Amino acid sequence: MPLAGIHSVPLFTESLLSEISQKSDYMLVVSMQSISGLRQTFFQNKEFRISRLVQMPRYGTVPYAPFLEEEIEKIRRYLSSLRLVSLEVPLDIYFFLTGSLLEELREYYDNSNLVRYHFLDINEMASKAGFPLNLNTPFSDQYFAYQFLKKRPPNYYATSSNLRYATLRRWRLAMLAASMLLVFSGCVWSSFNFVDGLNLKQSGIAAEEKAKFYQTRYDVARGRLPKTPVEPIDLKVAVEAAAALKNYNATPVEMMQVLSRGLNQFPEIKLDSFEWKASMEATAAIGDNPQAPGEQATASNPNPAPAENKYRYYQIAMVNAHLEPFDGDFRKAIETINNFTEIIKAGPAVYNASIIKLPLNISSTANLQGNTQIVQSEADFSFSVIVGVGDES
């Protein structure tokens, strides 16, 4: 059997003082239990002090009134010897009894300056508490059990090992309740999903019927159109391709603008030839040149645009030019060409600008030869420019 706790009747009696209307500082509660016998519990200032248990003879074999008088007198003298009661304040004795014994005690006891008697019918007290009783015997076991189950006092003496099976029982009931709740929640959730499934199925059927209806009307309308040599799907691809070609239509306007800004600052530079192409890649080559323009720079570093600038395509130009007039000063000519390239490279839309060929090969691997009596009258050079073209927005 699961043990819920071990309790004490005297300590529990303290909680029953609230059922007594007339309370005092010195109270002696007298009750009778069918097995344990006569219980006498003393309270001082509504706090438990002493409890005494006396074995009683079998009910009905002897008169109980003289026996109770003798036992009550014993505990009253004992309380006086311990100075737990005062001679100035009377002791209030409360009898928790019923039946003929209670009526007999009413006639047997009289109040005095030291003792006052209170006769409380167990049946009436239980009826006020909501538990109707009809007892003929003076024993208060049922009344105490009812009040105990109603008030649920805490455990007094049972250890954790004593309460093991009661704890397991509570866990079992909790798990059972959780399982029932889980099953109920699952049923409710499943019902909602089932209803949603039905609604989706009905919606799917309606959508399928509507699609069939419009497909039929489309087939009828298509059958009335004149025959064409090209299928509609092919026409769609052609229209989309034309739109894409129109979107990426390229002209050298941007490249011309970049070169014009540089030539305005260097009027001595004259253009000889201009090769131009548009490409999706910035490293595309022009003509027969096996290398990309961005990879042949000899006098300047590439100037790639920031990573966040995205271009739709690139314009790549290979330009041949010369200096006019030229007085034979190659150092000055190379400096002018480098400055011109830097100006071009600083343009807002320029992805890269690099020199391909200088008037004089200044590479460390080149052979130098010439005649000091002859002055070269031309300073030809070539360079490449890459311009990124973004969206119009």
C-alpha positions in Angstrom: 0.0 0.0 0.0 1.4 3.4 -0.9 2.1 5.3 2.4 1.2 9.0 2.1 2.5 10.0 5.6 2.6 9.3 9.3 0.7 11.8 11.4 0.0 12.6 15.0 -3.6 12.9 16.4 -2.5 15.3 19.2 -0.7 17.6 16.7 -3.6 17.4 14.2 -6.1 18.3 17.0 -4.5 21.8 17.1 -5.9 22.4 13.6 -9.4 21.6 15.0 -9.4 24.5 17.4 -10.7 26.7 14.6 -14.0 24.6 14.8 -14.5 25.8 18.4 -16.3 29.1 18.8 -15.5 29.8 22.5 -11.7 29.5 22.9 -9.5 30.4 25.9 -5.9 30.5 26.9 -6.0 27.1 28.6 -7.9 24.4 26.7 -8.1 20.7 27.4 -9.7 18.7 24.5 -11.1 15.3 25.5 -12.0 12.8 22.8 -12.5 9.0 22.6 -11.1 6.7 19.9 -12.5 3.2 19.4 -9.1 1.5 19.5 -6.6 3.8 21.3 -8.9 4.9 24.1 -9.3 8.2 25.9 -7.2 11.1 24.4 -6.6 14.3 26.5 -4.7 17.1 24.7 -3.8 20.3 26.5 -3.2 23.7 24.6 -1.8 26.8 26.1 -2.4 30.0 24.1 -3.7 27.8 21.3 -0.3 25.9 21.1 0.1 22.2 21.7 1.7 21.3 25.1 0.8 17.9 26.4 -1.3 14.9 25.3 -2.2 11.9 27.4 -3.7 8.6 26.2 -5.5 6.3 28.6 -6.9 2.8 27.8 -10.6 2.5 28.4 -12.7 -0.5 29.2 -15.0 -1.8 26.6 -17.8 0.5 25.9 -21.0 -0.5 27.7 -19.3 -2.7 30.3 -18.8 0.0 32.9 -20.2 3.6 33.4 -17.9 6.0 31.6 -18.8 9.2 33.5 -17.0 8.3 36.8 -14.1 6.9 34.9 -13.7 10.1 32.8 -14.0 12.3 35.9 -11.1 10.4 37.6 -8.8 10.6 34.5 -9.6 14.3 33.9 -8.8 15.1 37.5 -5.4 13.3 37.2 -4.3 15.4 34.2 -5.6 18.6 35.8 -3.5 18.0 38.9 -0.5 17.1 36.6 -0.9 20.4 34.8 -1.1 22.3 38.1 2.1 20.6 39.3 3.9 21.7 36.1 2.4 25.2 36.5 1.0 25.1 33.0 -2.4 26.3 34.3 -3.1 29.4 36.4 -5.2 29.6 39.5 -6.5 32.9 38.3 -7.7 31.8 34.9 -10.1 28.7 34.7 -9.3 25.7 32.7 -11.7 25.1 29.8 -12.4 21.4 29.1 -14.0 20.5 25.7 -15.6 17.1 25.2 -15.7 15.8 21.6 -18.5 13.2 22.2 -22.0 12.3 21.2 -24.9 10.2 22.1 -26.1 9.3 25.6 -22.6 9.7 27.2 -22.6 13.4 26.2 -26.0 13.9 27.8 -24.8 12.0 30.9 -21.8 14.3 31.2 -23.9 17.4 30.9 -25.7 16.4 34.1 -22.6 15.1 35.8 -20.4 18.2 35.6 -20.9 21.7 36.9 -18.7 24.7 36.2 -16.5 26.2 38.9 -14.0 29.0 39.4 -11.2 26.7 38.3 -12.9 24.5 35.6 -15.4 25.2 32.9 -16.9 22.4 30.8 -18.0 22.6 27.1 -19.9 19.8 25.6 -19.5 19.6 21.8 -21.7 17.1 19.8 -19.6 15.4 17.1 -22.6 14.9 14.8 -23.3 18.7 15.0 -19.7 19.6 14.4 -19.5 17.3 11.4 -22.7 18.6 9.9 -21.3 22.2 10.1 -18.2 21.0 8.4 -20.2 19.5 5.5 -20.1 15.8 6.6 -23.4 14.6 8.0 -22.9 12.0 10.7 -25.4 9.9 12.7 -23.3 8.3 15.4 -24.7 6.7 18.5 -21.3 5.8 20.1 -19.1 8.5 21.7 -16.1 7.7 19.5 -14.7 10.5 17.3 -12.7 8.4 14.8 -14.9 9.2 11.8 -15.0 12.9 12.6 -11.2 13.1 12.9 -10.8 11.1 9.6 -13.1 13.5 7.7 -11.3 16.6 9.0 -7.9 15.0 8.2 -8.9 14.3 4.6 -10.3 17.8 4.3 -7.4 19.7 5.8 -4.6 17.5 4.4 -1.9 18.3 7.0 1.8 17.8 6.1 3.7 14.6 6.8 5.1 14.4 10.4 7.2 11.3 10.8 7.4 9.3 7.6 10.9 9.2 5.9 11.5 9.3 2.2 12.0 5.6 2.1 8.5 5.2 3.7 7.0 7.4 1.1 8.6 5.7 -1.9 5.5 3.9 -3.2 3.3 6.9 -2.6 5.8 9.0 -4.7 5.8 6.4 -7.4 2.0 6.4 -7.4 1.9 10.1 -7.8 4.3 9.9 -10.7 2.2 7.2 -12.2 -0.9 9.3 -12.0 0.9 12.3 -13.4 2.2 10.3 -16.3 -1.2 8.8 -16.9 -2.7 12.3 -16.9 0.0 13.6 -19.3 -0.6 10.6 -21.6 -4.3 11.3 -21.7 -3.6 14.9 -22.4 -1.2 14.0 -25.2 -3.7 11.6 -26.7 -6.4 14.2 -26.5 -4.2 16.8 -28.1 -3.1 14.4 -30.8 -6.8 13.6 -31.6 -7.7 17.3 -31.8 -4.6 18.1 -34.0 -5.3 15.1 -36.2 -9.0 16.3 -36.6 -7.8 19.7 -37.7 -5.3 18.2 -40.1 -8.0 15.9 -41.5 -10.4 18.9 -42.0 -7.5 20.8 -43.7 -6.8 17.9 -45.9 -10.4 17.7 -47.0 -10.4 21.4 -47.7 -7.2 21.1 -49.7 -8.5 18.2 -51.7 -11.7 20.0 -52.5 -9.6 23.1 -53.6 -7.4 20.8 -55.7 -10.4 19.3 -57.4 -11.9 22.7 -58.1 -8.6 24.0 -59.4 -8.2 21.0 -61.7 -11.7 21.4 -63.1 -11.0 25.1 -63.7 -7.8 24.3 -65.5 -9.5 21.8 -67.7 -12.2 24.4 -68.5 -9.7 27.1 -69.5 -7.6 24.6 -71.4 -10.7 23.6 -73.4 -11.5 27.2 -74.2 -7.8 27.9 -75.1 -7.8 24.9 -77.5 -11.0 26.1 -79.1 -9.7 29.7 -79.5 -6.3 28.4 -80.8 -8.1 26.2 -83.4 -9.8 29.3 -84.8 -6.5 31.1 -85.5 -4.9 30.9 -88.9 -2.1 28.4 -89.3 1.5 29.8 -88.8 4.8 28.2 -89.8 6.2 28.8 -86.3 5.0 27.5 -83.0 4.0 30.0 -80.3 6.7 28.7 -78.0 9.3 29.4 -80.7 7.9 32.9 -81.1 8.2 33.5 -77.4 11.9 32.5 -77.5 12.5 34.8 -80.5 10.9 37.8 -78.8 12.9 37.2 -75.6 16.1 36.9 -77.6 15.3 40.2 -79.4 14.7 42.0 -76.2 17.9 40.7 -74.7 19.9 41.8 -77.8 18.2 45.2 -77.6 19.1 45.5 -73.9 22.8 44.7 -74.7 23.1 46.8 -77.9 26.6 48.4 -77.7 28.1 51.5 -79.3 31.5 53.1 -78.8 30.0 56.2 -77.3 31.3 55.6 -73.8 34.8 54.8 -75.1 34.9 57.9 -77.2 34.0 60.0 -74.3 36.8 58.5 -72.1 39.4 59.1 -74.8 38.1 62.6 -75.5 38.6 63.7 -71.9 42.3 62.6 -72.1 43.1 64.0 -75.5 41.7 67.4 -74.4 44.5 67.6 -71.8 47.2 66.3 -74.1 46.8 68.0 -77.6 50.2 66.7 -78.7 48.9 63.2 -78.8 47.4 62.2 -82.2 45.4 59.1 -82.8 46.4 56.8 -85.7 44.0 53.9 -85.4 41.3 52.7 -83.1 40.0 49.1 -82.6 37.0 48.6 -80.5 34.8 45.7 -79.3 32.2 44.9 -76.7 32.5 41.8 -74.5 31.0 40.2 -71.4 34.5 39.6 -70.1 37.1 42.3 -69.3 40.0 40.1 -70.4 38.8 39.5 -74.0 41.4 40.0 -76.7 41.1 42.2 -79.8 42.0 41.1 -83.3 45.1 38.9 -83.6 46.4 39.9 -80.2 46.9 36.6 -78.3 46.8 38.3 -74.9 44.1 40.3 -73.2 44.8 44.0 -73.0 44.7 44.0 -69.2 47.6 41.5 -69.1 50.1 43.5 -71.3 50.6 46.6 -69.2 54.3 47.7 -69.2 54.1 51.2 -67.7 51.1 51.3 -65.4 49.2 49.0 -63.0 45.6 47.8 -63.6 42.9 49.9 -62.1 40.0 47.4 -61.5 36.7 48.9 -60.4 35.5 48.2 -56.8 33.8 44.8 -56.3 30.5 46.4 -55.7 30.4 48.0 -59.2 28.6 45.4 -61.4 28.8 46.0 -65.2 26.5 44.5 -67.8 29.3 44.3 -70.3 32.7 45.9 -71.1 34.0 48.0 -74.0 37.6 47.2 -74.9 39.7 49.5 -77.2 43.2 49.1 -78.7 44.5 52.6 -79.7 47.6 53.4 -81.7 48.9 57.0 -81.5 52.0 59.2 -81.8 53.3 62.4 -80.4 53.4 65.4 -82.6 55.6 67.4 -82.5 58.4 65.2 -81.2 61.9 66.5 -80.7 63.7 63.2 -80.1 63.5 63.5 -76.2 62.3 59.9 -75.3 62.4 60.6 -71.6 59.9 63.4 -72.0 57.8 61.4 -74.4 57.5 58.4 -72.1 56.6 60.7 -69.2 53.9 62.3 -71.3 52.5 58.9 -72.3 52.5 57.7 -68.7 50.6 60.9 -67.6 48.1 60.5 -70.4 47.5 56.9 -69.4 47.0 57.9 -65.7 44.4 60.5 -66.7 42.6 57.9 -68.8 42.7 55.4 -66.0 41.3 57.9 -63.5 38.0 58.1 -65.4 34.8 57.2 -63.5 33.8 54.3 -65.7 37.3 53.0 -66.7 38.0 49.4 -65.5 41.6 49.4 -66.7 44.1 51.3 -68.8 47.5 50.0 -69.7 50.3 50.8 -72.1 51.1 48.1 -74.8 54.0 49.8 -76.6 56.2 52.7 -76.0 58.3 54.8 -78.5 61.4 53.3 -76.9 61.7 49.7 -75.6 62.9 50.2 -72.0 62.8 46.6 -71.0 65.9 45.1 -69.4 66.0 42.3 -71.9 66.0 44.6 -75.0 69.1 45.4 -77.1 69.9 49.1 -77.5 71.4 50.3 -80.8 71.3 53.4 -83.0 73.2 56.3 -84.4 73.8 59.6 -82.6 73.9 61.5 -85.8 70.3 60.6 -86.7 67.4 62.1 -84.7 64.2 60.0 -84.7 61.2 62.2 -85.8 58.4 59.9 -84.7 57.2 58.7 -81.2 54.7 56.0 -81.8 53.0 54.1 -79.0 49.9 52.0 -78.3 47.7 51.5 -75.3 44.5 49.6 -74.3 41.4 50.9 -72.4 38.7 48.9 -70.8 35.4 50.7 -69.9 32.7 49.1 -67.8 29.1 49.8 -68.9 26.5 49.4 -66.2 22.7 49.6 -66.1 21.2 52.9 -67.2 19.7 53.3 -63.7 
